[in-house]
Amino acid sequence: MTSNLADVRSFDPDIDDPYVEPGEEAVIHVDDDLIEIDEDAALALLAKVTAALPDGGEAREGQQMMVRAIAAGLSRRRHVVIEAGTGVGKSLGYLVPLAQLKRRVIVATATKNLQDQLATKDAPLVAAQAHGLRVAVLKGRSNYLCRLRVREVGGDGQMAFEDGDEVPKGVASQMRRVLEWAKETTTGERDELSFEVDPRAWRQLSVTPQECLGRIQCPLGSTCFAEAAKDAAASSDIVIVNSHLYASHLAAGSTILPDHDVVVFDEAHEVLDIFATLLGTSLNATRFRAVATLARGVLGSAGADITTEVASFADRFAIALEAQVARGELTGLGEEATALRSEGSRLITTLTDLLRGKSDGEPADEHRRLRALGPAVHLGNDLTRLADVSDDELLWLTQRDREVDLELSLVDVGPRLRQELWPAVTAVLTSATIPENLVRDLGLDGAADELRVPSPFDYQNNSLLYVPDHLPDRKSDAAEAAIADELVDLIGAAGGRTLALFTNRTVMKRVAEMVEARVATPILVQDTLSRQRLITLFREEAAASLFAVTSYWQGVDVPGNSLALVTIDRLPFARPDDPLSQARRDRAGDRAFYEVDVPRAAMLLAQGVGRLIRSTTDQGVVAVLDTRLATASYRSLMLKRLPPMKRTRTKTEVLDFLRHLDASHPST
């Protein structure tokens, strides 16, 4: 980070209290005047920024197209939706015109990787040329060390969790390392730690938004890391958040984030599902257990009965939800779960009343009481909301890891956004892949200018799209073995260098085992190491192949010699039993497959395909091992969303191409 980054700061808006500007002198005013962006000045700034890039930079027509479209759209208070293909450099394409606004803008990203890239790379480049531009990064409160928790925990003697249970030796050791770091850090940000801290250790030294006492009530509020960072960022021009936090801002009545009248949603293809989820709520047994644990440390023997009852209830609630999922009842609440919801609401109300009534202890006891009270109140409010589900909402169950979550989601977010968000802000939405119906689904139809900026990469000469026609149907019992056979041949020809993407974790593991036993190059598998460690190993070991699902379909950037082949085991359609997708199908009627399923699958497929070519010199093959892309009636709708790659069904052509690449760039 360059010295110019003194103006790139971070603070946390994820609090229950409304955001309040610190003082008139620090406020960036938001008004109803027309937004004015000088297009020529913005293009001149873009030229300065690109010229200052480490590699010397070059003018990119796609970035210039973005600057013109955003300048024109925002100046007319029109929303702008831009699909910018891989290699366009969309971050600079929107940051440069935003730098001309001289008013606060929120930039919301769907992933932490992009948020970090904007904060440490792209925004500083623009700030270095747009003198006086101030940039802030907003993180959740739990990302900061809590000075009060540090003081309470201390470092001497045997540590204990808040309910009195003894802390395991390894966790206690990590807590002591964090406490030593606390003496020297100036920001208290978790990301600054030199080691990967155990979540249990960090949890004891930080607080959630619901547990936080707030600046006024906390005895260390005046020196709070989160509050200090928030104050430092209050006068920033560009504020970088994640899209989940922005959705929470809207759900809280637009009271969480600083005032702004322009917002950018990068990775906009994620916005629909993020808003559908965050404008609802989520509940599971763990939340009951956490509230019981916090309250037990406050109420002691006087609350032993109720905290034990809440903990016991959590177990019964988990069993009821698991049983409902096992029966295939994924929407609504069955009779047993409905009765338990009512019982849970009664228990949490009783517990909350006890916590409210116990307010005559020492200051330290009062702090613990308030930290327990916040989550209890929050849980009680969510239980009340789950009792009154509207026609526009869906109550559904989903299995995550070892627990069932009860989700309340908005089926159609368009009307809500059209009423509450779009009249208040002017938005830029951009992504490498914009789903076909995104503008309509977000309630922007008729209110947005749309632009498609093609990738500058030479896909025709540098890549092949291979869809074999000899594989069995994916529903066939022989499909997995056939895919393993195909991967063995392809990985062997490529000399490793393969990102093998799957739609199902169990299938991925089975195929990975079959392939690993038959190839001479290393096989990395998702979940065996941390995501970052796997990607690092994949980049550093050119001969390695990485087998992965879900999040690896997007956000993985491995340019150069380490990636020559991307394989996709099947077209990424949503599961037929996915409740939220089914609710959207029901609303779409007869054309549900083409209105709901195909656009989503085409977008995800394009995201997966986009992992291959990441620079002008990259070359390689994308192999989609699902014959439907070659034979189905909807194949043209999917193919048109993909880059203009040369296509083939001939395996020998693919193997020859991969062998040539391997010979040109040996891995050893």
C-alpha positions in Angstrom: 0.0 0.0 0.0 1.5 3.3 -1.0 1.9 6.4 1.1 -1.2 7.8 -0.5 -3.1 5.2 1.4 -3.2 7.3 4.5 -6.6 8.3 3.1 -7.8 4.7 2.8 -9.4 3.9 6.2 -12.0 1.5 7.5 -14.9 1.6 9.9 -17.8 -0.5 10.8 -21.4 0.5 10.1 -22.9 -2.8 11.3 -24.4 -1.5 14.5 -27.9 -1.2 15.8 -27.8 2.6 16.3 -28.4 4.9 13.3 -25.4 6.3 11.6 -24.7 9.8 12.8 -22.4 12.2 11.1 -19.7 13.4 13.5 -19.9 17.1 12.8 -20.9 19.7 10.2 -17.3 20.3 9.2 -16.8 16.6 8.3 -20.0 16.1 6.4 -20.1 15.4 2.7 -23.5 16.9 1.8 -26.0 14.8 -0.2 -28.7 16.8 -1.9 -31.2 16.7 -4.8 -29.1 18.7 -7.2 -28.2 17.1 -10.5 -25.1 15.0 -10.5 -22.5 16.4 -12.9 -19.6 14.4 -14.2 -17.3 16.1 -16.8 -16.8 13.2 -19.3 -13.6 14.7 -20.7 -12.1 15.3 -17.3 -13.0 11.7 -16.3 -11.3 10.3 -19.5 -8.2 12.5 -18.8 -8.1 11.1 -15.2 -8.4 7.5 -16.6 -5.4 8.2 -18.9 -3.4 9.4 -15.9 -4.3 6.4 -13.8 -3.6 3.8 -16.5 -0.3 5.5 -17.3 0.8 5.2 -13.7 0.1 1.4 -13.5 3.2 -0.6 -12.5 3.5 -2.2 -16.0 3.1 1.1 -17.8 -0.5 0.6 -18.6 -2.4 1.0 -21.8 -5.6 2.7 -22.9 -8.5 0.2 -22.8 -11.5 1.0 -25.0 -13.8 -0.9 -22.6 -12.8 1.3 -19.7 -13.4 4.4 -21.8 -16.9 3.0 -22.7 -17.7 2.5 -19.0 -16.5 6.0 -18.1 -18.7 7.6 -20.8 -21.8 5.4 -19.9 -21.5 6.1 -16.1 -20.8 9.9 -16.6 -23.9 10.1 -18.9 -26.1 8.0 -16.8 -25.4 9.5 -13.4 -25.6 13.0 -14.9 -29.2 12.2 -15.9 -30.0 10.4 -12.7 -30.3 7.2 -14.7 -29.3 3.8 -13.2 -26.5 2.1 -15.3 -26.1 -1.6 -15.8 -22.8 -2.7 -17.4 -21.7 -6.2 -18.3 -17.9 -5.9 -18.6 -16.2 -9.0 -19.9 -13.0 -10.4 -18.3 -10.0 -8.1 -18.9 -12.0 -4.9 -19.3 -10.7 -3.6 -15.9 -14.2 -2.6 -14.7 -13.0 -1.5 -11.2 -11.1 1.5 -12.7 -13.9 1.9 -15.2 -16.3 2.9 -12.4 -13.9 4.3 -9.8 -12.6 7.0 -12.2 -15.9 8.7 -12.9 -16.9 8.4 -9.2 -13.7 10.3 -8.3 -15.2 13.3 -10.3 -18.4 13.4 -8.2 -17.1 15.2 -5.1 -19.9 13.6 -3.1 -20.1 10.4 -1.1 -20.5 7.1 -3.0 -20.9 3.6 -1.6 -19.2 0.8 -3.5 -20.7 -2.7 -2.6 -18.9 -5.9 -3.5 -20.2 -9.5 -3.1 -16.9 -11.0 -2.1 -14.1 -10.1 0.4 -11.5 -10.7 -2.3 -12.8 -7.9 -4.5 -13.3 -5.6 -1.4 -9.6 -6.1 -0.5 -8.5 -5.6 -4.1 -10.4 -2.3 -4.3 -8.9 -1.1 -1.0 -5.3 -2.1 -1.5 -4.9 -1.8 -5.3 -7.5 -0.1 -7.4 -8.7 2.7 -5.2 -5.2 3.8 -4.2 -4.2 4.1 -7.9 -7.1 6.4 -8.5 -6.6 8.4 -5.2 -2.9 8.9 -6.2 -4.1 10.8 -9.4 -7.3 12.3 -8.1 -5.8 14.5 -5.4 -7.9 14.9 -2.3 -10.0 11.8 -3.0 -10.7 10.0 0.3 -11.5 6.3 0.4 -12.8 4.2 3.3 -13.4 0.4 3.8 -16.2 -0.6 6.1 -16.0 -3.9 7.9 -18.3 -5.6 10.4 -17.8 -4.8 14.1 -16.7 -8.4 14.8 -13.6 -7.8 12.6 -12.2 -5.4 15.3 -10.7 -6.2 18.6 -12.9 -5.1 21.5 -10.8 -3.2 24.1 -13.4 -3.9 26.8 -13.2 -7.7 26.2 -9.4 -7.4 26.2 -9.5 -5.8 29.6 -12.0 -8.3 31.0 -10.2 -11.4 29.7 -6.6 -10.2 30.6 -3.8 -12.7 30.1 -3.1 -14.1 33.6 -4.2 -17.4 35.0 -6.6 -19.9 33.5 -8.9 -18.4 30.9 -12.6 -19.2 30.8 -15.4 -18.7 28.4 -18.2 -16.3 29.4 -20.3 -19.2 30.7 -17.4 -20.3 33.0 -16.3 -23.2 30.9 -12.5 -23.7 30.7 -10.9 -22.6 27.5 -8.9 -25.4 25.7 -5.2 -25.0 25.9 -4.7 -24.3 22.2 -7.4 -21.6 22.1 -6.0 -20.0 25.3 -2.6 -19.9 23.7 -3.9 -18.1 20.7 -5.9 -15.7 22.9 -2.6 -14.7 24.6 -1.0 -14.1 21.3 -3.9 -11.8 20.3 -3.6 -10.0 23.7 0.1 -9.3 23.0 -0.8 -8.0 19.6 -3.4 -5.8 21.2 -0.6 -3.8 22.9 0.9 -2.7 19.6 -1.9 -2.6 17.0 -3.2 0.8 16.0 -6.3 -0.5 14.2 -7.3 -3.7 16.0 -8.3 -5.3 12.7 -8.3 -9.0 12.6 -6.8 -9.1 9.1 -3.6 -7.6 10.5 -2.8 -10.6 12.6 0.2 -12.5 11.4 -1.4 -15.9 11.9 -4.8 -17.5 11.2 -6.6 -17.1 14.5 -9.0 -19.8 15.8 -12.6 -18.4 15.5 -13.1 -19.4 19.2 -10.2 -17.4 20.3 -11.2 -14.3 18.3 -14.8 -14.7 19.5 -13.7 -14.1 23.1 -11.9 -10.9 22.3 -14.5 -9.3 19.9 -18.2 -8.5 20.0 -21.1 -8.8 17.5 -23.2 -5.7 16.7 -25.9 -7.0 19.1 -23.4 -7.5 22.0 -21.7 -4.1 21.6 -22.4 -1.6 24.3 -22.0 1.3 22.0 -19.8 4.4 22.2 -21.7 6.1 25.0 -22.3 3.1 27.3 -19.0 1.5 26.9 -16.3 2.7 29.4 -13.7 2.4 26.6 -15.9 3.8 23.9 -13.6 6.8 23.5 -10.7 4.6 22.5 -12.7 1.9 20.6 -10.9 0.6 17.5 -14.2 0.4 15.6 -15.5 3.8 16.6 -12.1 5.4 15.9 -12.1 3.9 12.4 -15.7 5.0 11.9 -14.9 8.6 12.8 -11.8 8.6 10.6 -13.9 7.5 7.6 -16.8 9.9 8.2 -15.7 12.4 5.6 -14.7 9.9 2.9 -15.8 10.3 -0.7 -15.8 6.6 -1.6 -16.8 4.0 1.0 -16.3 0.3 0.2 -18.6 -2.2 1.8 -19.8 -5.7 1.0 -23.3 -6.2 -0.6 -24.5 -8.1 2.5 -23.9 -5.1 4.7 -25.6 -2.8 2.2 -28.7 -5.1 2.2 -28.7 -5.0 6.0 -28.6 -1.2 5.7 -31.7 -1.2 3.6 -33.4 -3.8 5.9 -32.7 -1.4 8.9 -34.5 1.5 7.2 -31.4 2.9 5.5 -30.0 3.9 8.9 -26.7 1.9 9.1 -24.5 3.5 6.4 -23.5 7.1 5.9 -25.7 9.3 3.8 -25.1 8.8 0.0 -27.0 9.2 -3.2 -24.9 7.1 -5.5 -24.1 3.3 -5.0 -22.1 0.9 -7.1 -22.9 -2.8 -6.9 -19.9 -4.7 -8.3 -20.4 -8.5 -8.9 -24.0 -7.4 -9.5 -25.0 -11.0 -10.5 -25.0 -11.8 -6.7 -27.3 -8.9 -5.7 -30.6 -10.6 -6.2 -30.0 -13.5 -3.9 -28.2 -11.4 -1.3 -31.1 -9.0 -1.0 -33.6 -11.8 -1.0 -31.8 -13.3 2.0 -30.8 -10.2 4.0 -34.2 -8.5 3.7 -35.5 -11.5 5.6 -33.9 -13.3 8.5 -32.3 -16.6 9.5 -32.7 -18.8 12.6 -31.1 -22.0 13.9 -30.6 -23.9 17.1 -27.1 -22.4 17.6 -28.6 -18.9 18.2 -30.6 -20.3 21.1 -27.5 -22.0 22.5 -25.4 -18.8 22.2 -28.0 -16.7 24.0 -28.3 -19.3 26.8 -24.5 -19.3 27.2 -24.2 -15.5 27.4 -27.1 -15.4 29.9 -25.7 -18.2 32.1 -22.6 -16.1 32.8 -24.8 -13.2 33.9 -27.7 -14.8 35.8 -25.7 -17.5 37.5 -27.7 -19.8 39.8 -30.7 -17.4 39.7 -31.1 -18.1 36.0 -30.0 -21.7 36.0 -33.5 -23.1 35.3 -34.3 -20.8 32.4 -30.8 -21.0 30.7 -30.9 -24.8 31.0 -34.4 -24.9 29.5 -33.3 -22.7 26.6 -30.3 -24.9 25.9 -32.5 -28.0 26.1 -35.0 -26.3 23.8 -32.3 -25.7 21.2 -31.6 -29.4 21.0 -35.3 -30.2 20.5 -35.7 -27.4 17.9 -32.7 -28.8 16.0 -34.2 -32.3 16.0 -37.6 -31.0 14.8 -36.1 -29.1 11.9 -33.9 -32.1 10.9 -36.9 -34.4 11.0 -38.9 -32.0 8.7 -36.0 -31.9 6.2 -35.7 -35.7 6.3 -39.4 -35.8 5.4 -38.7 -33.6 2.4 -40.9 -30.7 3.8 -38.6 -27.8 2.9 -41.1 -24.9 3.0 -43.1 -23.6 5.9 -43.1 -25.0 9.4 -44.7 -28.3 10.3 -47.0 -28.6 13.3 -44.3 -29.6 15.7 -41.8 -26.9 14.6 -44.6 -24.3 14.7 -45.4 -25.2 18.3 -41.7 -25.1 19.2 -41.4 -21.6 17.6 -44.1 -20.4 20.0 -42.4 -22.1 22.9 -39.0 -20.6 22.0 -40.6 -17.2 21.8 -42.0 -17.6 25.3 -38.6 -18.8 26.7 -36.7 -16.0 25.1 -39.2 -13.5 26.4 -38.8 -14.9 30.0 -35.0 -14.9 29.6 -35.0 -11.3 28.3 -37.1 -10.1 31.2 -34.7 -11.6 33.7 -31.7 -10.0 32.0 -33.5 -6.6 32.0 -34.3 -6.9 35.7 -30.8 -7.7 36.7 -29.2 -4.3 36.6 -27.8 -3.7 40.1 -24.4 -5.3 39.8 -20.8 -4.0 39.5 -19.9 -2.1 36.3 -18.2 -5.3 34.9 -21.4 -7.3 35.6 -23.5 -4.6 33.9 -21.4 -4.8 30.8 -21.8 -8.6 30.6 -25.6 -8.2 31.2 -25.9 -5.7 28.3 -23.8 -8.0 26.0 -26.2 -10.8 26.8 -29.4 -8.7 26.5 -28.7 -7.5 22.9 -28.7 -11.0 21.3 -31.7 -12.1 23.3 -33.8 -9.1 22.2 -32.6 -9.7 18.6 -33.6 -13.4 18.7 -37.0 -12.5 20.2 -37.7 -10.0 17.4 -36.8 -12.6 14.8 -39.1 -15.2 16.4 -41.9 -12.7 16.3 -41.3 -12.0 12.6 -41.4 -15.6 11.7 -44.9 -15.8 13.1 -46.2 -13.4 10.5 -44.9 -14.4 7.0 -46.3 -12.3 4.1 -47.3 -13.4 0.7 -44.1 -12.0 -0.8 -41.9 -14.0 1.6 -40.9 -17.6 1.8 -40.2 -19.6 5.0 -37.9 -22.5 4.1 -35.4 -24.9 5.5 -31.9 -25.6 4.3 -29.2 -28.0 5.5 -25.8 -26.2 6.1 -23.0 -28.3 7.4 -24.4 -30.2 10.4 -27.3 -27.9 11.1 -30.6 -26.9 9.6 -31.3 -23.2 9.1 -34.7 -21.7 9.0 -34.7 -19.0 6.4 -37.2 -16.2 5.8 -36.5 -14.8 2.3 -38.1 -12.3 0.0 -39.3 -14.1 -3.2 -39.5 -11.0 -5.4 -37.2 -8.2 -4.3 -38.1 -5.9 -7.2 -41.2 -4.2 -5.6 -39.3 -3.5 -2.3 -36.2 -2.1 -4.1 -38.4 -0.1 -6.4 -40.2 1.5 -3.5 -37.4 2.0 -1.0 -34.0 2.0 -2.7 -34.0 3.2 -6.3 -35.9 6.5 -5.6 -33.2 7.3 -3.0 -30.0 6.4 -4.9 -28.7 6.3 -8.4 -27.0 3.0 -9.0 -24.3 1.5 -11.2 -24.5 -2.3 -11.4 -21.6 -4.2 -13.1 -20.3 -7.7 -13.5 -18.5 -9.9 -16.0 -21.8 -11.7 -16.4 -25.2 -10.0 -16.0 -28.1 -12.5 -15.8 -30.6 -12.1 -18.6 -33.5 -10.9 -16.3 -31.5 -9.1 -13.6 -32.8 -5.6 -14.5 -36.4 -6.7 -14.3 -35.9 -8.9 -11.2 -34.3 -5.9 -9.3 -37.2 -3.6 -10.2 -35.1 -1.5 -12.6 -37.0 -2.2 -15.8 -37.5 1.1 -17.7 -35.2 3.0 -15.3 -31.7 1.8 -16.3 -29.3 2.3 -19.2 -27.7 -1.0 -20.2 -24.3 -1.5 -21.8 -22.3 -4.6 -22.7 -18.5 -4.2 -23.0 -16.8 -7.2 -24.6 -13.6 -8.7 -23.3 -10.5 -7.5 -25.1 -9.0 -11.1 -25.0 -8.5 -13.1 -28.2 -10.7 -16.1 -27.3 -10.8 -17.4 -30.9 -7.1 -18.0 -31.1 -6.3 -18.7 -27.5 -9.0 -21.0 -26.3 -11.2 -24.0 -27.1 -14.6 -24.9 -25.8 -14.9 -28.7 -25.7 -18.2 -30.5 -25.3 -17.7 -34.2 -25.8 -20.6 -36.1 -27.5 -19.5 -39.6 -26.4 -20.2 -39.3 -22.6 -23.3 -41.0 -21.1 -26.2 -38.9 -19.7 -25.3 -37.3 -16.4 -28.1 -39.2 -14.7 -26.6 -42.5 -15.8 -24.9 -44.8 -13.3 -21.9 -44.8 -15.6 -21.5 -41.0 -15.7 -19.1 -40.5 -12.9 -16.7 -43.2 -14.1 -16.8 -41.8 -17.6 -16.1 -38.3 -16.3 -13.1 -39.6 -14.3 -11.8 -41.3 -17.5 -12.1 -38.1 -19.4 -10.4 -36.1 -16.7 -7.5 -38.5 -16.6 -6.9 -38.1 -20.3 -7.3 -34.3 -20.2 -5.2 -33.7 -17.1 -2.5 -36.0 -18.5 -2.3 -34.0 -21.7 -2.3 -30.7 -19.9 0.4 -31.7 -17.5 -1.9 -30.9 -14.6 -2.8 -27.2 -14.6 -6.5 -28.0 -14.2 -9.3 -26.4 -12.3 -12.0 -29.1 -12.2 -15.4 -27.6 -11.2 -18.3 -29.6 -9.9 -21.9 -28.9 -8.9 -22.0 -31.4 -6.1 -19.4 -31.9 -3.3 -20.0 -35.6 -2.9 -19.5 -36.3 -6.6 -16.4 -34.1 -6.6 -14.8 -36.2 -3.8 -15.6 -39.5 -5.5 -14.3 -38.4 -8.9 -11.2 -36.8 -7.3 -10.3 -40.2 -5.6 -10.7 -42.0 -9.0 -8.6 -39.5 -10.8 -5.9 -39.1 -8.2 -5.1 -42.8 -8.3 -4.5 -42.7 -12.1 -2.5 -39.4 -12.7 1.1 -38.6 -12.0 0.5 -34.9 -11.1 -0.8 -33.5 -7.7 -4.5 -33.3 -7.0 -5.8 -30.7 -4.6 -9.3 -31.0 -3.2 -11.6 -28.4 -1.7 -12.1 -28.7 2.1 -8.8 -30.4 2.7 -7.1 -27.0 3.3 -8.2 -23.5 3.7 -9.5 -21.8 0.5 -6.6 -19.3 0.4 -4.0 -22.1 1.0 -5.4 -24.2 -1.8 -5.4 -21.4 -4.3 -1.8 -20.4 -3.3 -0.7 -24.0 -3.8 -2.5 -24.2 -7.1 -0.8 -21.0 -8.3 2.7 -22.0 -7.2 2.6 -25.6 -8.4 2.0 -25.5 -12.1 1.5 -29.3 -12.3 -1.3 -29.3 -9.7 -5.0 -29.7 -10.4 -7.7 -28.3 -8.1 -11.0 -30.0 -7.7 -13.7 -27.7 -6.2 -17.3 -26.7 -6.0 -19.5 -23.6 -5.1 -17.4 -20.5 -4.5 -14.5 -21.6 -6.7 -16.8 -21.1 -9.8 -16.1 -17.3 -9.3 -13.5 -15.1 -7.7 -10.5 -17.5 -8.6 -7.9 -15.6 -10.5 -5.0 -17.8 -11.7 -3.4 -16.2 -14.8 -0.4 -17.7 -16.5 1.2 -21.1 -16.6 -0.6 -22.7 -13.7 -4.0 -23.0 -15.5 -4.5 -24.4 -18.9 -7.7 -26.4 -18.5 -11.1 -25.7 -16.8 -13.5 -28.6 -16.6 -17.2 -28.4 -15.6 -18.9 -31.7 -14.8 -22.5 -30.6 -15.5 -24.6 -27.5 -16.3 -25.2 -25.6 -13.0 -29.0 -25.7 -12.8 -30.5 -25.1 -9.4 -31.7 -28.2 -7.6 -35.3 -29.0 -8.4 -36.1 -29.1 -4.7 -34.6 -25.7 -4.0 -37.5 -23.9 -2.3 -36.6 -20.4 -3.3 -36.0 -21.3 -6.9 -39.3 -23.2 -6.9 -41.2 -20.2 -5.5 -39.8 -18.1 -8.3 -40.8 -20.7 -10.8 -44.3 -20.7 -9.5 -44.5 -17.0 -10.0 -43.1 -17.2 -13.6 -45.8 -19.6 -14.8 -45.5 -21.6 -18.0 -42.1 -20.2 -19.0 -40.5 -20.7 -15.6 -37.7 -22.9 -17.0 -36.6 -20.1 -19.5 -37.4 -17.3 -17.1 -35.8 -18.7 -13.9 -33.6 -21.7 -14.5 -31.8 -21.1 -17.8 -30.7 -17.5 -17.1 -29.3 -18.5 -13.7 -27.5 -21.6 -15.1 -26.1 -19.6 -18.0 -24.7 -17.0 -15.7 -23.0 -19.5 -13.4 -21.7 -21.4 -16.4 -20.2 -18.2 -17.8 -18.6 -17.5 -14.3 -17.0 -20.9 -14.4 -15.8 -20.6 -18.0 -14.4 -17.2 -17.0 -11.8 -18.8 -14.7 -9.7 -19.8 -17.8 -8.5 -16.7 -19.6 -7.3 -14.0 -17.2 -4.7 -12.2 -19.2 -3.8 -11.4 -22.9 -1.3 -14.3 -23.0 -3.4 -17.0 -21.3 -4.3 -20.0 -23.4 -6.3 -23.1 -22.7 -9.4 -25.3 -22.9 -12.8 -25.3 -21.2 -14.3 -28.8 -21.2 -18.0 -29.0 -20.3 -18.6 -32.7 -19.6 -22.4 -32.4 -20.1 -23.7 -33.3 -23.5 -26.8 -31.1 -23.0 -24.7 -28.1 -24.0 -24.3 -29.7 -27.4 -27.8 -31.2 -27.8 -30.4 -29.5 -25.7 -32.9 -27.0 -27.2 -31.8 -24.3 -24.9 -28.1 -24.7 -25.7 -28.0 -21.5 -27.8 -29.2 -19.4 -24.9 -26.3 -20.6 -22.8 -23.7 -20.5 -25.5 -24.4 -16.8 -26.3 -23.5 -15.9 -22.7 -20.1 -17.4 -23.1 -17.0 -15.8 -24.6 -16.5 -16.3 -28.4 -14.3 -19.4 -28.1 -13.6 -21.8 -30.9 -15.8 -24.9 -30.3 -15.1 -28.5 -30.8 -16.5 -32.0 -30.0 -13.3 -33.8 -31.1 -11.2 -35.1 -28.3 -8.0 -35.6 -30.3 -8.1 -31.9 -31.2 -8.3 -31.0 -27.5 -5.6 -33.3 -26.4 -3.2 -32.1 -29.1 -3.9 -28.5 -28.1 -3.2 -29.2 -24.5 0.0 -31.2 -25.2 1.2 -28.3 -27.3 0.6 -25.9 -24.4 2.3 -28.3 -22.0 5.4 -28.5 -24.3 5.5 -24.7 -24.6 5.3 -24.1 -20.9 6.8 -27.1 -19.1 5.9 -27.3 -15.4 9.2 -28.7 -14.2 
